[in-house]
Amino acid sequence: MTETKKITATVPQELLDQALELTGEGISETVRQGLQLIAGSDSEPQLRALVAKTTLIGLPAKPVGEMSDSEELASLRIFMKAKQALDDAVAFVAGREAISTDTEELKRLRIERAELEADLAKVNARLNAFQAGMVKMVPPSPQTVSSIGKLAEQVGELALAAQQADQVVAAAKAVFEIWTGTQA
């Protein structure tokens, strides 16, 4: 059996309530799942690779005050496009949640939405810190701005198409229910 350790932690009540609601489990299991997500996350190697890649191509990170107007504008554009894509994805997942009747799918969707909302909060916090001159950023190239813009548009288009597909399915189910009522 795996060795365990009893811990005491002080956490914000609202965060705990949200996590408990998402997992549908007790406090210990919810904390265990959160720790497993962190321990199993592959984000650290990805971040290290990104930092190494940035260093290798020799682009220095700059605070907003040291950027040219075009660099600052490009940086703000990628923030806005990232926010747009995440907003669209959150709305899509919330729409899926609203029509889901499967308990496991609903649980998965709630977790997915919470992760997207957390990503959105990170983007917003980083944007605020960037605008306040508190963090540095590698000025994005025109290709990066273009790529993120195209991907953000794709997210919006895909989310809209999927929501429309969900509406078609919901309408078809309603038609079937009405039809079922006409059968003897």
N, C-alpha and C positions, 0 to 999 in steps of 0.2 A: 504494500500500500504506500502511496505517496505521503511523504512527511508533510504535515500541515503546521501552520503557525497561527495562533490567535492574534488578531490585531485590533487596535482601536483607531478609528479614523473619524475626523470631523469633516463633514462635507456639507455643502449647501443643501437645505431641505428640498428646494425646488428641483435641483439636479437629481437627487436621490429619488424623489417621487416620479420624475420622468423616466428614469432608468428602470425603476420597479414596474412601471406601467408597460414599458416596452418589452421587458423580459417576461413579465407575468410570473416571476419567481420571487423568492424571499431576498432579504438583504445579502446574505452570504453568497447565494448562487449568483445574484446580480453582480456583486463585486468580483466574484470569481470569473464570470463571463467577460467583464470589462478588462480584467488583468490578462485574460487569455487573448483578447483582441489586441491589446498593446504588445504582449509578448510575441504573438504570432504575426504582428504587422511587419510587412517588408518595406515600410516607408523609410526606415533609417538607411538601409543600403541604397535605396533610390536617391535619397537626399545626398548621401556621400558621393554617389556617382555624378549627380548634377553639379555639386560643388567642384569635384575634380574636373569635370568637363568644362565648367566655366573658367576655372583656373588655367586649364590647358589652352583654351582659345584666347586667353589674355585680356578678357574684357573686365575692366575694374568696376566694382560696385561703387555707386556714387550716391551721396545724399541728394535729395531733391534740389537743394540750393546750388549744387555744383553741376547740375544738368543743364544742357542747352534747352531752349524752349521746345524744340522738336523732340528731344529725348524725354522731356517731362510729359509732353502730350502723348507720345507713344506709350509711356509707362501708364498713364492714366487710362488710355484706351484699353490696354490689356486688363486692367483692373475692372473696368466697366463691362468688358466682354465676358470675363470670368464670372462676375456677378450675374449677368444676364443668363448665362448658361446654367448656373446653379439655381437661380430663381425658377427658370423653366423646368429644370429637373425636379425641384421640390414640388412645384405645382402639379407636375405629371404624376409623381409618386402619391401625392395627397389625393389626386383624382382616382388613382387605382385603389387606394385605401378605401375611399368612399363607396366603391362598388364591390369590393371584395367580400365574399362570404366565407372563404376558407380561413380557418383560424391560423394555420401555419403560414399561409401566404400573407395574412394580415400582420402577423408578428414580424415576418421578414421585411415587409414594406415599411413598417414603423421604424425598424432598425435602419433601413436604407434611407428613409427620410431624415432620421436623426443625424446620420452620418453626413448627408448632404447639407443639412442646416448647420452642422458644426463646421464643415468646409466653408460655407458661406460666411459664417461668423469670423473665421480666420481671414478670409479675403477682406471683409469689412474692417477688421481690426488692423490688418496690415496697411490697408489704404489710409486709414486715419493716421497711423503712425508715420507713413510715408509723407502724407501731406503736412504733417507737423514737423517734418525734417528729423524724425527720431530713428529712422532705419535707412539703410542703403539698398539700392537695387541696381542690377545690371541693366543698363538701358537696352530695351528690346530693339532688335533689328526690324526693318520694314517687313521682312519675310515672317518674323515671329508675330507681329501685329496682324498681318494678313491671315496667317494660319489660325491664330486663336479666334479671329473674327469669323472665319469660315466655319470653324468647328462650333462656335457659339450659335451661329445661324442654323447649322445642322441640328444641334440639340433642340432648338426651338421648333424647327420643322418636324423632326421626328416625334417630339412630345405632342405636338398638335395632331399629327397623323395618328399616333397611337391613341390619343384621347378620342379622336373621331372614330377609330376602329372600336374602342370600348363603347362608345355611344351607339354604334351600329349593332354591336352584340347585345347591349342592354335593350335596345328597341326590338330586336329580333326575339329576345326572350320574352318581352312584354307581349309581342304579337302571339307567340306560342302560348303564353298563359291565357290570353283571351280566347285563342282558338281552342285550347283545352276545355275551357268553360262551355264551348258550344257543342262538344262531343257528348253523345249519350252513352 
